[in-house]
Amino acid sequence: MTSGGRRFGAGTDVTASQFTTCELAWTVAAGDATAIPRLLRDLHPLVTGYFRARAKAAGGTFAEADRLAPAACRAILADLAAPTGADRPFLRLAYTVVSGAADAEFVSPESVPLTRLQQEILILRTIVGLDSRQTAVALAVAPGRVGIEQHAALSSLRAA
C-alpha cells in the first residue's frame, strides 16, 4: 500500500492494529476509513497531553484543554483528507494544527525563562513522548538542534 510516496505493509497482510500512528494517518489519507477509529484512539491522548501542558503553562485548566482536543483531532483528519494533506510528514501536519489551536487559546506568561522553541521541545519530548527525531520533524528543525535546545532548556530551568 502506498500513499503520497510512502510505503508500508507492502507484500504482507498488515492489519490496522499493527500500524504506528503515522502509518495509520497515511492509511486514512489514502482513503481507508476503517483506520480512522484507531487513529483517533492513538492520537487523542497525545493531543490532550499537549493541550494540557500548554494550558498549565498559561494558567488555564485541564477542562479547557480537554475541550479543545476533539476539535483538533477532527481538524487533523480534515487536513489529512485535503488534497495536500499527504504532502508533508504527519507529525508536522498534526503539530501545526494542534499548536495553532493552542496558540489561539492559551497565552504563556512572559516570565518563562525559556524560548518558545525550548518550551515546545520539552512538551513534545516529556509530555507527548516523541523521540528527538520525531520532535525535529514536528518542529521542522534539525535533529541535532532538538538535543541542544533541550539541554539549554533544562539548564535554564535548573538555574531558575
C-alpha positions in Angstrom: 0.0 0.0 0.0 1.3 3.4 -0.8 0.2 6.9 -0.1 1.9 10.0 -1.3 5.1 8.1 -2.0 5.1 6.4 1.4 5.3 2.6 1.5 4.2 0.4 4.3 2.9 -3.1 4.6 4.0 -3.9 1.0 3.8 -7.7 0.3 2.3 -8.5 3.7 -1.2 -8.7 5.1 -0.9 -5.9 7.7 -3.9 -5.0 9.9 -4.5 -1.5 11.2 -3.6 -2.7 14.7 0.0 -3.2 13.6 0.4 0.3 12.2 2.1 3.1 14.0 0.1 6.4 14.4 1.9 7.9 11.3 1.2 4.8 9.2 -2.4 4.9 10.3 -2.6 8.6 9.2 -1.3 7.8 5.7 -3.8 4.9 5.5 -6.6 7.3 6.3 -5.1 9.9 3.8 -5.2 7.1 1.2 -8.9 6.7 1.8 -9.2 3.8 4.3 -12.0 5.0 6.6 -11.7 1.8 8.7 -8.4 3.1 10.1 -10.0 6.4 11.5 -11.2 5.0 14.8 -7.8 3.5 15.6 -6.0 6.7 14.5 -8.3 8.8 16.8 -7.7 6.3 19.7 -3.9 6.7 19.3 -4.0 10.5 18.5 -6.5 11.8 21.1 -4.3 11.1 24.2 -1.3 12.8 22.6 -3.3 15.8 21.6 -4.9 16.1 25.0 -1.5 15.9 26.7 -0.1 18.7 24.5 -3.1 20.9 25.2 -2.9 20.2 28.9 0.8 21.2 29.0 0.1 24.4 27.1 -3.0 25.2 29.3 -1.0 24.6 32.5 1.8 26.9 31.3 -0.7 29.6 30.5 -2.6 29.3 33.8 -5.6 27.5 32.1 -7.4 24.4 33.2 -7.3 20.8 32.1 -11.1 21.1 31.3 -10.3 23.9 28.8 -7.6 21.7 27.2 -9.8 18.6 27.1 -12.5 20.7 25.4 -10.1 21.5 22.5 -8.7 18.1 21.9 -11.7 16.6 19.9 -11.9 19.6 17.6 -8.2 19.4 17.0 -8.4 15.7 16.1 -11.2 16.5 13.7 -9.1 19.3 12.1 -6.2 16.8 11.7 -8.4 14.4 9.9 -9.7 17.1 7.7 -6.2 18.2 6.8 -5.3 14.5 6.0 -8.3 14.3 3.7 -7.3 17.6 1.9 -5.5 17.1 -1.5 -2.2 18.4 0.0 -2.6 16.5 3.3 -0.3 13.7 2.4 2.4 16.1 1.0 4.1 16.7 4.4 5.1 14.5 7.3 2.2 13.6 9.5 3.9 14.7 12.7 4.4 18.2 11.1 0.8 18.3 10.0 -0.6 17.3 13.4 1.8 19.6 15.3 0.8 22.6 13.0 -2.9 22.0 13.7 -2.6 21.4 17.4 -0.1 24.2 18.1 -2.2 26.7 16.1 -5.2 25.8 18.2 -3.2 26.1 21.4 -1.8 29.4 20.4 -5.3 30.8 19.8 -6.5 29.6 23.2 -3.5 29.8 25.6 -1.0 32.6 26.0 2.1 31.8 28.0 3.3 34.3 30.6 6.3 36.3 29.5 8.2 35.4 32.7 9.1 31.9 31.5 12.9 31.6 31.2 12.6 29.5 28.0 12.3 30.4 24.4 9.1 29.2 22.6 11.2 26.5 20.8 12.6 25.2 24.1 9.1 25.1 25.6 7.7 23.2 22.6 10.6 20.7 22.7 10.1 20.0 26.4 6.4 19.5 25.9 6.8 17.2 22.9 9.6 15.2 24.4 8.4 14.8 28.0 4.6 15.1 27.9 3.7 13.9 24.4 6.5 11.3 24.4 8.1 12.0 21.0 11.7 11.0 20.5 14.2 13.6 19.3 13.9 12.7 15.6 10.1 12.9 15.8 10.3 16.2 17.6 12.6 17.5 14.9 10.1 16.5 12.2 7.2 18.1 14.0 9.0 21.4 14.6 10.8 21.4 11.2 14.2 21.7 12.8 17.4 19.7 12.6 17.5 16.7 15.0 20.8 18.0 16.5 19.1 21.2 17.4 16.4 19.4 19.4 19.1 18.0 21.7 20.9 21.3 22.0 17.7 23.2 22.8 16.5 20.6 25.2 19.8 20.8 27.1 19.7 24.6 27.2 16.1 24.5 28.4 16.8 22.0 31.2 19.9 24.0 32.2 17.8 27.2 32.3 15.1 25.5 34.5 17.7 24.2 36.9 19.2 27.7 37.3 15.9 29.3 37.8 
